[in-house]
Amino acid sequence: MLETIWKIFLRREGLSLWILAVPVFWIVSIIYCIIATFNRMIRGEATIIAKPVISLGNITVGGTGKTPMVELIAARLIDEGFRIGIVSSGYGRKEQISFVEPGYKVQNLAVEVTGDEVKYLSTKLPEAIFSISTKKVDAAQKLAEKKDVDLILVDDGFQHYALDRDLDIITYDAAVEEKDLRWFPMGKLREPFKAIKRSDIIIITRAGFAKDITHIRNRLGNINPKAEIYHAQFQASELIGHDRNHSVKYLNDKSVFLFAGIGNFMPLEKQIDVLSADLDFALELSDHQVYTEKVLSDIKDLIDNYDSDVIITTGKDWMKIDNFDFGREIYYLQQTIDLDPGVEKLVSYIINKLGLKKRNK
């Protein structure tokens, strides 16, 4: 509910009754800023792990494409012959237990234990070793101690000051408007914009949605002239179903009902609108939506009203709806990342920067 109100507030246009809420959001932003600043001031010495550590994070709330970047980087490093560990808090899970397991075992655990992002990543990275704990520093220590890994990737670690890292990568969403570059909840910033200067690599995601990509690149470069800057585009590559997959061209003559609980829904809606013959309805749910039987039944009733040919959701949502019978075809949209100047250059930079040595075969 609060997330919905916040999104409506940010998307307001011109003068409206929402202007009456500005003082409330402004006060909450000040409180958020004070707390975040205080946490940075009182932080102790960061814990150093006996393995190279890369953090992948962002400075804004909402989806910036961070999880797909974790998948891409981990997959390419695994292809290069490195054993990769992934640290996460398992955000959104109900059972707060800690575990260290390979992806092929994690994918068989309940999403209540793993969280949707970890569950999704484990299906894509069965060879990676996952260490999940509410405290990322504990998860990283257990991973370094218990498993023979060459590199640790920390999901959403940019604001996790307790853990020392060798490389900081941030994803910056090009679709974020200038007016939203204010402290949450007046805007989307989790910390000051100048915090970008802590990063080693900046990946500008959804570059195609930028009104002026040159302006964004110059602004980021002026704050952090030493950072490597990449552009990333997310491209729909395949529809993944329970017992069959299709090319995205399958939607060309289909009416579609879209639903998803993700941080940044609008780019996904635009994608499906272009791919399908008719986007009947796009249902935006809360980020990390909990799918109870009631929620699923309500969604099914809405789908039945539109009588859509196909249902589309995201990989993370797919992990939570189990095998609920919607009475028609349902798929999740597989996304690939087109990285400029190229994922090969990024992986080569990481290997050289961290001095990683390939294992002897």
C-alpha positions in Angstrom: 0.0 0.0 0.0 2.7 2.5 1.0 4.8 1.6 -2.1 1.7 2.2 -4.3 1.2 5.7 -2.7 4.9 6.5 -3.1 4.9 5.5 -6.8 1.7 7.6 -7.5 3.3 10.5 -5.7 6.5 10.3 -7.9 4.5 10.0 -11.1 2.3 13.0 -10.4 2.2 15.6 -13.2 1.6 19.3 -12.8 -0.5 20.7 -10.0 -2.8 18.2 -8.2 -4.0 17.4 -4.7 -0.8 15.4 -4.2 1.0 18.7 -3.6 -0.6 18.6 -0.1 1.5 15.5 0.6 4.8 17.2 -0.2 5.5 18.4 3.4 5.0 14.9 4.7 7.3 13.3 2.1 9.8 16.1 2.7 9.9 15.4 6.5 10.3 11.7 6.0 13.1 12.4 3.5 14.9 14.5 6.1 14.6 11.7 8.7 15.8 9.1 6.1 18.8 11.3 5.2 19.7 11.8 8.9 19.6 8.1 9.6 21.6 7.1 6.5 24.2 9.8 7.2 24.4 8.7 10.9 24.9 5.1 9.8 27.8 6.1 7.6 29.4 8.2 10.3 29.3 5.4 13.0 30.4 2.6 10.7 33.4 0.7 12.1 36.3 -0.7 10.2 35.2 -2.8 7.3 35.7 -6.6 7.6 38.3 -7.9 5.1 37.5 -11.3 3.5 40.3 -13.6 2.4 38.8 -13.7 -1.1 38.4 -11.0 -3.7 35.0 -9.3 -3.3 32.9 -7.4 -5.8 29.8 -5.5 -4.8 27.0 -4.9 -7.3 24.6 -2.3 -6.2 22.9 1.1 -6.9 22.2 4.4 -5.4 18.5 4.5 -6.1 15.6 2.5 -4.9 13.6 0.5 -7.4 14.8 -1.8 -10.1 17.9 -0.8 -12.0 18.8 -4.1 -13.5 21.2 -5.2 -10.8 20.1 -8.8 -10.6 20.5 -9.5 -14.4 24.0 -7.9 -14.1 24.9 -10.3 -11.3 23.7 -13.2 -13.5 25.7 -11.9 -16.5 28.9 -11.3 -14.7 28.8 -14.5 -12.7 27.9 -16.6 -15.8 30.8 -15.2 -17.8 33.3 -15.7 -15.0 32.2 -19.3 -14.6 32.6 -19.7 -18.3 36.2 -18.4 -17.9 36.8 -21.2 -15.4 36.4 -19.4 -12.1 34.4 -20.7 -9.1 32.0 -18.0 -8.1 30.3 -17.3 -4.8 27.3 -15.1 -4.5 26.3 -13.3 -1.3 22.7 -12.1 -0.7 20.4 -11.3 2.2 17.6 -13.1 0.4 15.4 -10.1 0.5 11.7 -10.8 1.0 11.9 -14.3 2.3 9.9 -15.4 5.2 12.3 -17.8 6.9 15.4 -16.0 8.0 17.8 -18.9 8.0 21.4 -18.9 6.8 22.8 -21.4 4.4 25.7 -22.0 2.0 24.8 -24.2 -0.9 25.5 -24.6 -4.7 22.9 -23.2 -7.1 21.7 -26.7 -8.2 20.6 -27.3 -4.6 19.3 -23.8 -3.8 16.9 -24.0 -6.8 15.1 -26.9 -5.1 14.5 -24.9 -1.9 11.2 -23.1 -1.2 11.1 -19.4 -2.2 10.2 -18.6 1.4 13.7 -19.8 2.4 15.6 -18.2 -0.5 13.8 -15.1 -1.6 12.7 -14.6 -5.2 16.0 -13.1 -6.5 18.2 -15.8 -5.1 15.8 -18.5 -6.3 15.8 -17.1 -9.8 19.6 -16.7 -9.9 20.1 -20.3 -8.6 18.2 -21.6 -11.7 20.4 -19.6 -14.0 23.7 -20.2 -12.1 23.6 -23.8 -10.9 27.4 -24.0 -10.5 27.7 -20.9 -8.4 27.9 -21.2 -4.6 25.2 -19.1 -2.7 25.7 -17.8 0.8 22.5 -16.4 2.2 22.2 -14.5 5.5 20.5 -11.4 6.9 24.0 -10.0 7.5 26.0 -10.0 4.3 29.4 -9.8 6.1 28.6 -13.0 7.9 27.5 -14.6 4.6 30.7 -13.6 2.9 32.9 -14.9 5.8 31.1 -18.3 5.8 31.5 -18.5 2.0 35.2 -17.8 2.2 35.8 -20.2 5.0 33.6 -23.1 3.9 33.9 -23.2 0.2 36.7 -23.1 -2.3 35.7 -20.0 -4.4 37.9 -17.7 -6.5 35.7 -14.6 -6.2 32.7 -13.4 -4.2 29.9 -11.3 -5.7 27.8 -9.4 -3.2 24.3 -8.6 -4.5 23.1 -5.2 -3.5 26.2 -4.4 -1.5 27.0 -0.7 -2.3 25.5 0.6 1.0 26.9 -2.4 3.0 29.8 -0.6 4.6 30.6 -3.4 7.1 32.2 -5.5 4.3 35.4 -4.5 2.5 35.4 -5.0 -1.2 38.0 -4.9 -4.0 35.6 -3.6 -6.7 32.4 -1.7 -6.6 30.0 -1.9 -9.5 26.8 0.2 -9.6 23.9 0.1 -12.1 22.4 3.4 -12.8 19.0 3.5 -14.4 19.0 6.0 -17.3 15.2 6.1 -17.1 15.3 7.9 -13.7 14.2 11.5 -14.2 16.2 14.4 -12.8 13.3 15.4 -10.5 13.6 12.0 -8.8 17.3 12.4 -7.9 16.3 13.5 -4.4 16.4 11.6 -1.1 13.8 8.9 -0.7 10.8 9.2 -0.5 10.8 12.7 -2.1 12.8 11.0 -4.8 14.7 7.7 -5.4 18.1 8.3 -3.9 19.3 5.9 -1.2 22.3 8.2 -0.5 23.8 11.4 -2.0 24.3 11.4 -5.8 28.0 12.1 -5.2 28.3 8.7 -3.6 28.9 7.5 -7.2 32.5 8.5 -6.8 33.0 5.4 -4.6 32.3 3.1 -7.6 34.9 1.6 -9.9 32.5 0.6 -12.7 29.2 2.4 -13.6 26.8 0.5 -15.8 24.1 2.8 -17.3 21.1 0.5 -17.7 18.1 1.0 -19.9 20.2 3.4 -22.0 17.6 3.5 -24.7 15.1 5.1 -22.3 17.4 8.1 -21.6 16.2 11.5 -22.9 19.9 12.5 -23.2 22.4 9.7 -22.7 25.3 12.0 -23.3 24.2 14.3 -20.5 23.9 11.4 -18.1 27.3 10.0 -19.1 29.0 13.4 -18.7 27.4 14.0 -15.3 28.4 10.6 -14.0 31.9 11.0 -15.5 32.3 14.5 -13.9 31.6 13.0 -10.5 33.8 10.0 -11.0 36.2 10.5 -13.8 38.2 7.3 -12.9 35.2 4.9 -13.3 34.8 2.6 -16.2 31.4 3.4 -17.8 29.3 1.0 -19.8 25.8 1.2 -21.4 23.4 -1.6 -21.1 20.2 -2.5 -22.9 17.8 -5.2 -21.8 16.4 -7.2 -24.7 13.6 -9.8 -24.6 15.0 -13.0 -25.8 12.7 -15.9 -25.0 9.4 -16.9 -23.4 10.0 -19.6 -20.8 7.0 -21.8 -19.8 6.4 -24.9 -17.7 6.8 -27.4 -20.5 7.7 -25.3 -23.6 9.6 -22.2 -24.6 9.0 -19.8 -27.5 10.7 -17.0 -29.3 9.3 -13.6 -28.4 7.8 -13.5 -31.9 5.2 -15.9 -30.6 3.4 -12.8 -29.1 3.2 -11.0 -32.5 -0.4 -12.2 -33.0 -1.4 -12.7 -29.4 -3.3 -10.7 -26.9 -1.4 -10.5 -23.6 -2.1 -9.9 -19.9 1.0 -8.8 -18.0 1.5 -8.8 -14.3 4.6 -8.4 -12.2 5.9 -7.2 -8.8 9.1 -5.5 -9.6 10.8 -2.2 -8.8 10.6 -0.7 -12.2 7.4 -1.8 -14.0 7.0 0.7 -16.8 9.9 -0.4 -19.1 8.6 -3.9 -18.9 5.1 -2.7 -19.9 6.6 -0.9 -22.9 8.5 -4.0 -24.0 5.4 -6.2 -23.9 3.3 -3.5 -25.6 5.7 -3.5 -28.6 6.1 -7.3 -28.7 2.4 -8.3 -28.5 -0.5 -7.8 -30.9 -2.5 -6.3 -28.1 -1.6 -5.7 -24.5 -5.0 -6.2 -22.8 -3.9 -5.1 -19.3 -0.7 -4.4 -17.4 -1.1 -5.2 -13.7 1.6 -3.5 -11.6 2.0 -5.2 -8.2 4.3 -4.4 -5.2 8.0 -5.1 -5.5 8.7 -8.6 -4.2 4.9 -9.2 -4.2 3.7 -12.1 -1.9 1.4 -14.3 -3.9 -1.2 -15.8 -1.6 -4.0 -17.9 -3.0 -6.3 -14.9 -2.7 -3.9 -12.7 -4.7 -3.5 -15.4 -7.4 -7.3 -16.0 -7.6 -8.0 -12.3 -8.0 -5.4 -12.0 -10.8 -7.0 -15.0 -12.5 -10.5 -13.4 -12.3 -9.1 -10.2 -13.9 -7.4 -12.3 -16.6 -10.6 -14.1 -17.3 -12.4 -10.8 -17.7 -10.0 -9.8 -20.5 -9.9 -13.3 -22.0 -6.2 -12.8 -23.0 -4.5 -15.4 -25.1 -1.3 -15.4 -23.1 -0.1 -14.4 -19.6 3.4 -12.8 -19.2 5.3 -12.2 -16.0 8.9 -12.0 -14.9 11.4 -14.6 -13.8 11.3 -13.5 -10.2 7.5 -13.5 -10.1 7.5 -16.9 -11.7 9.5 -18.3 -8.8 6.6 -17.5 -6.4 3.5 -18.4 -8.3 4.4 -22.1 -8.3 2.1 -24.2 -10.5 -1.0 -22.1 -10.0 -3.5 -22.9 -12.8 -4.6 -19.7 -14.6 -6.4 -21.7 -17.2 -4.3 -20.5 -20.1 -0.7 -20.2 -21.3 1.7 -18.4 -19.0 5.4 -17.6 -19.6 8.0 -15.5 -18.0 10.1 -13.1 -20.2 13.7 -14.0 -20.4 15.9 -10.9 -20.8 19.4 -10.7 -22.2 21.8 -7.8 -21.7 23.5 -6.0 -24.6 26.5 -4.3 -23.0 28.5 -1.6 -24.7 31.5 -1.7 -25.1 31.0 -5.4 -24.4 30.8 -8.0 -21.7 34.2 -9.4 -22.8 35.9 -6.1 -21.9 34.1 -5.9 -18.6 35.1 -9.5 -17.6 38.7 -8.9 -18.7 38.9 -5.7 -16.6 37.6 -7.6 -13.6 40.1 -10.4 -14.0 43.0 -8.1 -14.5 42.0 -5.6 -11.8 41.7 -8.4 -9.2 44.6 -10.4 -10.4 42.5 -13.6 -10.8 44.3 -16.7 -11.8 42.5 -19.5 -13.7 42.5 -22.9 -12.1 44.6 -25.6 -13.6 42.5 -28.1 -15.5 
